[in-house]
Amino acid sequence: MSIALGVHSGSKDAAETSPDMDRDEHKDEGAIGDADRKLSCTSDVNEEEHGSDNEDGEEKRAVVLGPQIALKEQLEMDKDDESLRKWKEQLLGNIDLTDVGEVLEPDVKIQDLTILTPDRPDLVLPIPFVPDAKGFAFALKDGSHYRLRFSFTVSDNIVSGLMYTNTVWKSGMRVENTKVMLGTFSPQKDPYTYELEEETTPAGYFARGSYSAKTKFVDDDGKCYLDLSYYFEIRKEWPTPA
């Protein structure tokens, strides 16, 4: 969110947000590649923004994904082949099979959002957000620099093509639509963290006020792990710490 909610990090100076601005970032640093499963969410995003590249008029062929296999079964397949075993360990790390079980679908839990701003304490917001007395999840100062960092856990199976989307409206008009491909992650006990690039809130009288937003986390099978709607505020000054 250039003006709202927008987790491996880079650095970019964001320009002031303009209406209907779409951003599509793709990052897979530190994530696990999955050559056998197509990232259907990425395909859908490209079709939405750029249209079809099929110039010869042929109908698009549907992508057929292979059957899901429980992670425990995947790890035990070809366990006598040392080269395959080392390759799987390199991809997945050391996974305790007693914690994995035989569940086909992964489980992703988004734990919190942290707003990082220079010269101010980090603001950690548990999910779901707890609004203040005015109904706002948080408030930002106009013209300020900030970063967003998510913390999430993955269990049961590998999550493939996890994507973060955030849409923001002001006075009923959409002012931002952000899509970030986070990557593919294997189960582990410790939470993952993912930090977005630096953003700048819009400045000026007309930028201040109430905004509504909708944040989602979806994988490449279309499974939604978080669908969160909330309000936030942009003010002339930072709110006074409680």
C-alpha positions as a printed Julia matrix, in Angstrom:
242×3 Matrix{Float64}:
   0.0     0.0     0.0
   1.51    3.21   -0.99
  -1.05    4.66    1.3
  -2.1     1.66    3.28
  -1.19   -1.9     4.07
   0.77   -2.84    1.67
   7.66  -10.04    3.55
  12.33  -10.67    1.38
  13.13   -7.07    1.28
  14.5    -4.59   -1.22
  14.54   -0.85   -1.47
  12.51    1.43   -3.69
  11.37    5.02   -3.35
   7.67    4.95   -4.08
   6.14    7.87   -5.93
   3.0     9.51   -4.64
   0.01    7.27   -5.3
  -2.25    8.03   -8.24
  -5.76    6.62   -8.77
  -6.04    3.07  -10.12
  -2.33    2.46   -9.72
  -1.54   -1.26  -10.06
   1.7    -2.72   -8.77
   2.75   -6.29   -9.46
   5.89   -7.38   -7.61
   7.39  -10.88   -7.89
   9.85  -12.08   -5.28
  10.89  -15.63   -4.46
  14.15  -15.02   -2.59
  14.56  -17.65    0.1
  11.51  -19.55   -1.07
  11.4   -23.06   -2.51
  11.0   -23.66   -6.2
   8.34  -26.08   -7.37
   8.91  -27.04  -10.98
   5.97  -29.42  -11.15
   3.24  -26.93  -10.23
   2.28  -23.95  -12.4
   1.68  -20.62  -10.68
  -1.87  -20.11  -11.89
  -2.31  -16.91   -9.82
   0.59  -15.33  -11.68
  -0.99  -16.25  -15.0
  -4.28  -14.71  -13.95
  -2.59  -11.46  -12.93
  -0.76  -11.19  -16.24
  -3.96  -11.79  -18.19
  -5.81   -9.13  -16.19
  -3.2    -6.44  -16.66
  -1.83   -7.15  -20.11
  -4.47   -9.18  -21.88
  -3.87  -12.32  -23.9
  -0.65  -12.81  -25.85
  -2.26  -15.43  -28.08
  -2.09  -13.64  -31.44
  -2.97  -16.58  -33.68
  -6.47  -16.93  -32.23
  -5.98  -20.35  -30.7
  -7.87  -21.02  -27.52
  -5.77  -21.17  -24.38
  -5.16  -24.66  -23.11
  -6.15  -25.27  -19.51
  -3.27  -25.99  -17.19
  -3.81  -29.32  -15.45
  -2.02  -29.59  -12.11
  -0.87  -32.95  -10.87
  -2.59  -34.57   -7.9
  -1.69  -33.3    -4.46
   0.47  -35.64   -2.4
   0.88  -35.53    1.35
   4.29  -34.16    2.31
   5.04  -37.21    4.44
   4.46  -39.43    1.41
   6.64  -37.17   -0.76
   9.5   -37.37    1.73
   9.25  -41.14    1.99
   9.19  -41.68   -1.77
  12.56  -42.85   -3.12
  13.98  -42.64    0.42
  16.57  -45.28   -0.51
  17.95  -43.06   -3.3
  20.65  -40.99   -1.59
  20.84  -38.32   -4.32
  17.06  -37.74   -4.21
  17.1   -37.69   -0.42
  19.8   -34.99   -0.37
  17.95  -32.97   -3.02
  14.73  -33.05   -0.98
  16.62  -32.07    2.17
  18.14  -29.15    0.32
  14.7   -27.98   -0.8
  12.77  -28.61    2.38
  15.33  -28.44    5.15
  15.08  -30.69    8.18
  11.39  -31.49    8.65
  10.17  -33.6    11.56
   7.77  -36.11   10.01
   5.93  -36.44   13.32
   4.82  -32.81   12.91
   3.85  -33.13    9.24
   1.29  -35.92    9.27
  -0.49  -36.98    6.1
  -2.51  -33.86    5.28
  -2.79  -33.0     1.59
  -3.43  -29.27    1.88
  -1.08  -26.77    3.55
  -2.18  -24.52    6.38
  -0.93  -20.91    6.43
  -1.65  -18.64    9.37
  -0.89  -14.91    9.06
   0.11  -13.91   12.59
   0.77  -10.19   12.54
   1.65   -7.08   10.57
   4.45   -4.75   11.68
   4.66   -1.14   10.45
   8.29    0.01   10.42
   8.9     3.76   10.31
  12.16    5.73   10.86
  12.7     7.16   14.34
   9.54    5.55   15.71
   8.94    2.29   17.62
   7.78   -0.62   15.48
   3.99   -0.95   15.5
   3.02   -4.63   15.74
  -0.62   -5.33   14.82
  -1.95   -8.83   15.63
  -4.3   -10.27   13.02
  -7.25   -9.83   13.0
  -6.79   -6.11   13.69
  -8.36   -4.53   16.77
  -9.81   -1.13   15.74
  -9.58    1.93   17.97
 -12.55    3.91   19.29
 -13.01    5.56   15.88
 -12.92    2.22   14.04
  -9.41    2.54   12.55
  -6.91   -0.34   12.62
  -3.99    2.13   12.56
  -3.03    5.65   11.52
  -0.13    6.97    9.41
   1.32   10.45    9.02
   1.03   11.95    5.55
   4.28   12.15    3.56
   5.96    9.56    5.82
   8.23    6.65    4.86
   7.41    3.18    6.12
   7.79   -0.55    5.48
   5.4    -3.42    6.13
   6.51   -6.77    7.5
   4.32   -9.86    7.77
   4.86  -12.88    9.99
   3.22  -16.18    9.05
   3.5   -19.9     9.71
   3.23  -22.82    7.3
   2.26  -26.32    8.41
   1.06  -29.7     7.09
   2.34  -29.37    3.5
   4.2   -27.11    1.07
   2.32  -23.94    0.07
   2.98  -23.1    -3.55
   2.77  -19.62   -5.07
   1.61  -17.73   -2.0
   0.4   -14.29   -3.12
  -0.4   -11.16   -1.14
  -2.95   -8.68   -2.49
  -4.09   -5.37   -1.02
  -6.75   -3.03   -2.4
  -7.38    0.45   -0.99
 -10.33    2.83   -1.48
 -10.91    6.47   -0.51
 -14.37    7.98   -0.74
 -15.52    4.96   -2.74
 -12.75    5.27   -5.34
 -10.05    2.62   -5.68
  -6.67    4.3    -5.22
  -4.39    1.26   -5.1
  -4.3    -2.4    -6.06
  -1.12   -4.18   -4.94
  -0.13   -7.77   -5.81
   3.04   -9.39   -4.47
   4.12  -12.96   -5.21
   5.73  -14.12   -1.97
   6.88  -17.54   -3.18
   6.69  -21.19   -2.16
   7.31  -22.26    1.44
   7.74  -25.58    3.23
   6.36  -26.35    6.69
   8.47  -25.35    9.68
   7.94  -24.62   13.35
   9.41  -21.12   13.26
   7.38  -18.4    11.53
   8.46  -16.85    8.26
   8.8   -13.08    7.93
   8.42  -11.16    4.69
   9.2    -7.44    4.4
   7.83   -5.29    1.61
   9.74   -2.46   -0.03
   9.68    1.02    1.45
   6.6     3.11    0.72
   5.67    6.77    1.14
   2.2     7.91    2.16
   0.66   10.66    0.0
   0.96   14.15    1.4
  -1.35   17.14    1.56
  -4.81   18.11    2.72
  -6.71   15.94    0.23
  -4.65   12.85    1.05
  -5.68   12.9     4.7
  -8.73   11.18    6.05
 -10.31    7.75    6.2
  -9.44    4.83    3.88
 -10.88    1.34    3.57
  -8.77   -1.66    2.56
  -9.02   -5.37    1.83
  -6.03   -7.71    2.29
  -5.88  -11.3     1.04
  -3.35  -14.17    1.01
  -4.04  -16.81   -1.66
  -1.98  -19.71   -3.05
  -1.74  -20.9    -6.64
  -4.56  -23.41   -6.08
  -6.88  -20.52   -5.22
  -7.04  -21.37   -1.51
  -7.49  -18.23    0.57
  -5.76  -18.09    3.97
  -6.75  -14.55    4.95
  -9.49  -12.22    3.72
  -9.39   -9.11    5.91
 -11.31   -5.84    5.51
 -10.49   -2.83    7.67
 -10.22    0.97    7.9
  -7.14    3.12    8.51
  -6.43    6.83    8.67
  -3.85    9.25    7.27
  -3.26   12.25    9.54
  -1.27   15.46    9.51
   0.79   14.2    12.47
   1.57   10.82   13.95
  -0.93    9.72   16.63
   0.19   10.21   20.22
   1.44    6.94   21.73
  -1.02    5.47   24.22
